[in-house]
Amino acid sequence: MNVRHAAIKAIEAALAALDAERAVINDLNVYPVPDGDTGTNLALTVRAVLEELELSTAESIPEVAAAVTKGSLMGARGNSGVILSQIVRGVCDVWGRSDALTTADFKEALREASESAYRAVREPVEGTMLTVIREMASAAEAIPSGLGLETLFVAVEEAGRIAVERTPQQLPVLAKAGVVDAGGYGLLVLFRGLAVGLAGLRDVDLDLPVTAVALHTVAAPVSSASVEVLELPHPGHSELSQFRYCTSLLISGGGIDVRALESFAHTIGDSELAVGDERMVKIHVHTNDPGLMLSEAVKHGVIGEVEINDMHAQTRARDARLRQRAADREGVAVVAVVVGDGNKELFRQLGAEVIVDGGQSMNPSAAQLLQAIDGLDCEEIVILPNNSNIILTAEQAAGMSSRHVAVVATTSMPVGLAAMVAFDPESDAVANARLMEEAIADVRS
């Protein structure tokens, strides 16, 4: 397998990771505008890289790196996609002049990726994917090169995870919505997927050395649960952006003035980005009149890859999606720890939605109870431990969950059944817990 095919396999893994989390990333998207397309834009940008490589005849590392850079620039979608293209460009600028991706190369590549991303943004904002790539690069710098890529990848992933979790502390709009930054989380997902892809190549013989395939361990599998503070925004009506149309296009030619184009974009809107060189430039801007940007662009070269999206419509669609999800999760469910088929049937008849096997001498773990909670489609949950030895475990599971979980201290099966008689599926978890506690107050078993 040559370098191009190896790169294709690694990028396929990164794209698969993004596709798996695309909906989550879209719903996290509240900055710079809540248009709910960050996951889609990141995935489409990576897909463009993949398509460029599949069509390419590149064989050497410099040729493959150039194709990856070109694909990311041409296919960059939205604010996050354009910034990602500059992260990719920074990595490829370093990788393209080396014979192998060594630990030292990877550290330099991440540093250049961070610097390229910051250079692309006129007014960098912390608490975004810029912060996440910078923290990942800093973590890489702190690892001695002699420790190898395995150690480096683990340290970079951990730094990215922590950086994502801290984004609400850095950007007030995220804290208000109760979410982490969508672009930052998307970048972390992409990195994890890429690491998995590289690790999958460790037993493949390459025509040219790519030291990264020697990885034997990678970060944890991609999952939204792997970021501790990851929650979706509360449903409601988001404020519409000042500028309505997200506009992007590619300009090709010779002697293109990148800074002049960026300055013009700044006069007609915000979130402006102009990246590339004198032969090819990608423009992104939020504006109320996309025609102004197109008219200016044709003065500099040939335009293509024009994309114009109505962010107001996207925001309304995202709000509707979140409201529907909240509606689907309304109501309350009971998780009961029960032993014996007869008892299980009684609890089900009284309305318990999930039965967890357990009782005296077979106590379930907090992880098992948490898994039962996570498998439900509602936010309000009551746990009936039905054994005095399981009460503390149930409370631990409730504390680990991001949902509204109430534990009723039922000490036996008869007490649990008495609690279920008082169950009201129309009330929330707290109200049900109060009703159940009143119902079992005088029960002796």
FIGULO-815724 format. One line per 8 residues: number of its first residue (from 1); for each residue z, x, y of C-alpha. Coordinates in Angstrom, 3 decimals. Layout:
% residues N
NUM> Z X Y  ...;
% end
This chain:
% residues 445
1> 0.000 0.000 0.000  -0.982 1.461 3.388  0.919 1.212 6.650  -0.968 -1.867 7.873  -0.182 -3.812 4.713  3.449 -2.708 4.863  3.675 -3.858 8.482  2.135 -7.207 7.518;
9> 4.765 -7.743 4.824  7.616 -6.882 7.190  6.288 -9.133 9.959  5.719 -11.977 7.490  9.445 -11.810 6.700  10.318 -11.862 10.408  8.067 -14.883 10.943  9.572 -16.686 7.954;
17> 13.040 -16.160 9.409  11.982 -17.555 12.780  10.217 -20.524 11.205  13.352 -21.349 9.228  15.459 -21.416 12.422  12.792 -22.674 14.821  14.284 -26.145 15.324  17.771 -24.751 15.911;
25> 16.489 -22.230 18.464  14.471 -24.939 20.234  17.513 -27.177 20.576  19.659 -24.310 21.901  17.131 -23.764 24.695  18.789 -24.629 28.039  17.836 -21.541 30.091  15.825 -20.989 32.243;
33> 14.843 -24.648 31.728  15.864 -27.028 28.884  12.323 -27.513 27.598  13.209 -26.886 23.969  10.386 -24.516 23.043  11.945 -21.049 22.704  11.884 -21.064 18.904  8.281 -22.222 18.868;
41> 7.216 -19.634 21.440  8.880 -16.763 19.590  7.371 -17.834 16.262  3.878 -18.229 17.724  4.106 -14.817 19.386  5.030 -13.185 16.068  2.297 -15.178 14.307  -0.241 -13.751 16.785;
49> 0.871 -10.231 15.820  0.454 -11.073 12.165  -3.042 -12.490 12.715  -4.093 -9.426 14.721  -2.959 -7.143 11.895  -4.700 -9.238 9.240  -7.993 -8.973 11.141  -7.534 -5.299 11.963;
57> -8.964 -2.340 10.072  -6.198 -0.051 11.359  -4.900 2.489 8.852  -2.827 5.113 10.662  0.570 4.505 12.278  -0.840 4.881 15.838  -3.619 2.377 15.067  -1.241 -0.143 13.514;
65> 1.207 0.235 16.400  -1.618 -0.382 18.883  -2.693 -3.513 16.990  0.855 -4.855 16.960  1.166 -4.265 20.711  -2.162 -5.961 21.392  -1.327 -8.953 19.199  2.033 -9.515 20.851;
73> 0.539 -9.333 24.353  -2.425 -11.596 23.653  -0.349 -14.125 21.755  2.785 -14.094 23.928  3.935 -17.669 24.525  6.391 -18.768 27.176  9.062 -16.762 28.916  10.695 -15.610 25.676;
81> 7.390 -14.670 24.060  6.312 -12.504 26.995  9.660 -10.682 27.015  9.401 -10.247 23.238  5.948 -8.709 23.711  7.521 -6.038 25.899  10.241 -5.368 23.353  7.488 -4.932 20.765;
89> 5.537 -2.707 23.134  8.537 -0.435 23.643  9.101 -0.089 19.909  5.421 0.605 19.239  5.121 3.153 22.054  7.643 5.286 20.168  6.584 4.458 16.608  2.912 5.007 17.427;
97> 3.377 8.696 18.157  5.424 9.499 15.034  4.531 10.216 11.427  7.374 8.077 10.076  10.019 5.684 11.297  13.066 7.932 11.083  16.576 7.102 12.259  16.048 9.134 15.430;
105> 12.720 7.389 16.069  14.258 3.964 15.597  17.047 4.749 18.061  14.522 5.892 20.650  12.305 2.879 19.914  15.126 0.411 20.562  16.033 2.190 23.794  12.430 2.007 24.984;
113> 12.238 -1.646 23.878  15.238 -2.503 26.033  13.920 -0.615 29.040  10.468 -2.210 28.703  11.971 -5.677 28.577  14.084 -5.095 31.689  11.108 -3.649 33.573  9.107 -6.795 32.865;
121> 11.556 -9.113 34.649  11.713 -9.116 38.456  15.356 -10.265 38.515  16.995 -9.610 35.121  19.711 -12.094 34.126  22.538 -11.160 31.780  23.455 -13.489 28.946  19.839 -13.641 27.769;
129> 17.705 -11.832 25.198  17.638 -8.905 27.633  21.371 -8.428 27.094  21.027 -8.736 23.339  18.314 -6.070 23.009  20.263 -3.741 25.311  23.434 -4.091 23.227  21.471 -3.524 20.033;
137> 19.940 -0.372 21.522  23.355 0.856 22.665  24.796 0.337 19.195  21.940 2.352 17.707  22.576 5.215 20.137  26.188 5.446 18.964  25.228 6.017 15.316  24.677 9.671 14.313;
145> 21.105 10.116 13.103  22.311 11.765 9.928  23.877 8.530 8.664  20.468 7.017 7.980  18.683 3.755 8.650  20.909 1.677 6.367  23.961 2.311 8.525  21.915 1.994 11.706;
153> 20.484 -1.422 10.795  23.920 -2.816 9.931  25.372 -1.564 13.245  22.445 -2.953 15.247  22.677 -6.374 13.567  26.417 -6.575 14.213  25.960 -5.605 17.860  23.277 -8.262 18.215;
161> 25.493 -10.916 16.678  28.384 -10.099 19.002  26.063 -9.994 22.018  24.705 -13.452 21.169  28.205 -14.878 20.791  29.148 -13.529 24.224  26.177 -14.991 26.100  28.054 -18.151 27.197;
169> 30.606 -15.908 28.939  27.824 -14.275 30.951  25.636 -17.236 31.867  27.395 -20.350 33.268  24.597 -22.724 32.259  25.181 -21.769 28.619  28.934 -22.251 28.909  28.411 -25.679 30.482;
177> 26.133 -26.749 27.635  28.398 -25.149 25.025  25.652 -23.051 23.439  24.561 -19.453 22.979  21.304 -18.213 24.502  18.278 -19.412 22.548  16.164 -16.316 23.209  18.980 -13.961 22.270;
185> 19.695 -15.840 19.071  15.979 -15.926 18.272  15.776 -12.158 18.706  18.696 -11.710 16.302  17.012 -13.975 13.745  13.774 -11.989 14.092  15.571 -8.670 13.577  17.324 -9.924 10.458;
193> 14.059 -11.166 9.020  12.361 -7.861 9.793  15.207 -5.947 8.123  14.860 -8.089 5.008  11.112 -7.449 5.005  11.559 -3.696 5.306  14.151 -3.658 2.552  11.712 -5.507 0.309;
201> 9.310 -2.570 0.615  11.779 0.041 -0.593  10.148 0.364 -4.006  6.576 0.368 -2.700  4.578 3.586 -2.546  2.957 3.995 0.867  -0.041 6.115 1.729  1.839 7.195 4.872;
209> 5.626 7.614 5.069  7.654 4.844 6.679  11.229 5.917 6.154  12.581 2.445 6.918  11.516 1.211 3.476  14.263 3.344 1.972  16.766 0.694 3.054  18.932 -0.551 0.198;
217> 21.157 -2.932 2.148  20.403 -5.117 5.108  22.220 -7.569 7.283  23.427 -10.918 6.003  20.768 -13.565 5.337  19.577 -15.435 8.382  21.637 -18.547 8.997  22.749 -20.435 12.054;
225> 26.278 -20.300 10.642  26.268 -16.507 10.969  26.867 -16.797 14.709  30.411 -18.085 14.966  30.085 -20.027 18.227  26.663 -21.532 17.504  26.644 -25.230 18.328  23.910 -27.492 19.579;
233> 24.118 -28.933 23.113  25.820 -32.252 23.687  23.237 -35.052 23.898  22.564 -36.370 27.372  20.065 -36.253 30.197  19.169 -32.703 31.236  18.303 -31.955 34.836  14.561 -31.557 35.239;
241> 13.282 -28.197 36.459  12.126 -27.716 40.050  8.689 -26.615 38.840  6.940 -28.762 36.280  4.286 -26.716 34.503  4.845 -23.664 32.311  1.608 -21.735 32.828  0.429 -18.641 30.991;
249> -2.901 -16.874 30.667  -4.484 -13.560 29.746  -6.617 -11.573 32.201  -9.062 -8.926 30.927  -11.113 -6.498 32.977  -10.717 -3.150 34.692  -8.474 -1.964 37.472  -6.271 -5.081 37.342;
257> -3.372 -4.940 39.802  -0.402 -6.141 37.736  2.081 -6.074 40.604  -0.219 -8.008 42.930  -0.560 -10.762 40.335  3.203 -10.900 39.830  3.768 -11.102 43.591  1.304 -13.983 43.872;
265> 2.962 -15.832 40.990  6.289 -15.426 42.794  4.918 -17.319 45.812  3.930 -20.411 43.794  6.851 -20.844 41.393  9.573 -19.057 39.445  10.199 -17.356 36.070  7.165 -15.248 36.870;
273> 6.209 -12.424 34.521  3.188 -10.122 34.650  2.949 -7.546 31.876  0.222 -5.273 30.566  -1.983 -2.621 32.127  -5.096 -2.353 34.287  -7.301 -3.607 31.418  -5.265 -6.551 30.080;
281> -2.473 -8.555 31.730  -0.439 -11.499 30.513  0.781 -13.854 33.258  3.576 -16.405 32.933  4.908 -18.644 35.707  6.602 -22.007 36.195  4.724 -23.817 38.956  3.759 -27.262 40.240;
289> 0.097 -26.271 40.652  -1.323 -24.245 37.739  -4.732 -24.284 39.415  -3.495 -21.890 42.088  -2.638 -19.298 39.440  -5.959 -19.743 37.665  -7.922 -19.419 40.916  -6.120 -16.211 41.787;
297> -6.509 -14.813 38.271  -10.322 -15.086 38.205  -10.417 -12.772 41.232  -8.990 -10.007 39.037  -10.925 -10.428 35.798  -11.904 -12.714 32.962  -9.284 -15.284 32.011  -8.457 -16.601 28.553;
305> -5.597 -17.821 26.357  -4.762 -20.405 29.047  -1.802 -22.587 28.172  -0.205 -25.189 30.441  2.790 -27.248 29.280  4.582 -30.104 31.053  8.203 -28.928 30.995  9.497 -32.280 32.257;
313> 7.964 -33.989 29.222  9.342 -31.247 26.957  12.835 -31.663 28.416  12.772 -35.434 27.908  11.566 -34.953 24.337  14.359 -32.466 23.648  16.987 -34.827 25.080  15.667 -37.670 22.952;
321> 15.759 -35.438 19.875  19.378 -34.452 20.503  20.417 -38.060 21.165  18.777 -39.168 17.928  20.525 -36.409 16.009  23.858 -37.464 17.498  23.149 -41.092 16.597  22.347 -40.072 13.034;
329> 25.689 -38.292 12.807  27.833 -41.122 14.198  30.617 -42.623 12.104  33.368 -41.041 10.069  33.483 -39.756 6.510  36.349 -39.059 4.117  36.562 -35.931 1.984  39.099 -36.461 -0.803;
337> 40.438 -33.939 -3.303  40.690 -35.850 -6.593  41.251 -35.146 -10.283  40.200 -37.530 -13.061  37.107 -39.707 -13.387  39.028 -42.947 -12.928  40.677 -41.751 -9.727  37.335 -40.505 -8.410;
345> 35.773 -43.930 -8.931  38.672 -45.632 -7.106  38.318 -43.318 -4.097  34.556 -43.909 -4.000  35.016 -47.683 -4.125  37.401 -47.473 -1.164  34.846 -45.516 0.887  35.388 -41.793 0.255;
353> 32.021 -40.115 0.800  32.714 -36.724 -0.790  34.958 -35.996 -3.762  36.146 -32.428 -4.304  37.496 -31.596 -7.741  41.088 -30.479 -7.586  44.733 -31.270 -8.053  47.819 -29.736 -9.581;
361> 47.037 -26.254 -10.988  43.388 -26.474 -9.835  43.564 -26.238 -6.075  40.217 -25.938 -4.252  39.724 -23.143 -1.726  39.238 -23.565 2.004  35.635 -22.414 1.502  35.016 -25.254 -0.975;
369> 36.421 -27.821 1.432  34.402 -26.349 4.291  31.253 -26.553 2.182  31.977 -30.242 1.567  32.431 -30.807 5.322  29.218 -28.976 6.188  27.265 -31.074 3.717  27.991 -34.273 5.662;
377> 25.756 -35.771 8.354  28.529 -36.846 10.702  30.820 -35.160 13.203  34.008 -37.144 12.444  35.713 -36.287 9.142  39.069 -37.028 7.486  40.387 -34.856 4.647  42.793 -36.254 2.061;
385> 44.241 -33.279 0.103  46.222 -35.565 -2.268  48.505 -32.702 -3.303  51.239 -30.938 -1.350  49.860 -27.541 -2.416  46.452 -28.310 -0.872  47.560 -29.522 2.566  47.646 -26.067 4.174;
393> 44.265 -25.211 2.649  42.793 -28.419 4.050  44.179 -27.593 7.492  42.667 -24.130 7.250  39.245 -25.599 6.409  39.566 -28.043 9.317  40.274 -25.164 11.676  37.234 -23.265 10.435;
401> 34.873 -26.182 11.042  33.092 -26.859 14.330  33.315 -30.618 13.672  36.115 -33.079 14.440  38.239 -32.903 11.298  41.617 -34.592 10.796  43.857 -33.836 7.822  46.150 -36.599 6.525;
409> 49.021 -35.048 4.570  48.629 -37.071 1.372  50.801 -35.523 -1.346  49.535 -37.361 -4.427  46.730 -39.584 -5.746  48.669 -42.851 -5.176  49.448 -41.798 -1.600  45.776 -40.933 -1.083;
417> 44.694 -44.333 -2.383  47.147 -46.052 -0.031  45.589 -44.077 2.840  42.083 -45.146 1.795  43.105 -48.822 1.970  43.590 -48.303 5.730  40.238 -46.521 6.184  38.105 -47.893 9.051;
425> 34.518 -46.518 8.947  33.907 -47.746 12.513  36.700 -45.608 14.037  36.788 -41.874 14.644  38.682 -39.253 12.666  41.792 -39.241 14.870  42.117 -43.037 14.872  41.675 -43.129 11.101;
433> 44.267 -40.419 10.613  46.748 -42.459 12.658  46.043 -45.622 10.639  46.334 -43.761 7.341  49.587 -42.044 8.306  51.078 -45.416 9.175  49.881 -46.810 5.858  51.512 -44.048 3.779;
441> 54.716 -43.745 5.787  56.702 -45.871 3.311  54.852 -44.933 0.117  56.885 -43.165 -2.549  55.236 -41.699 -5.617;
% end
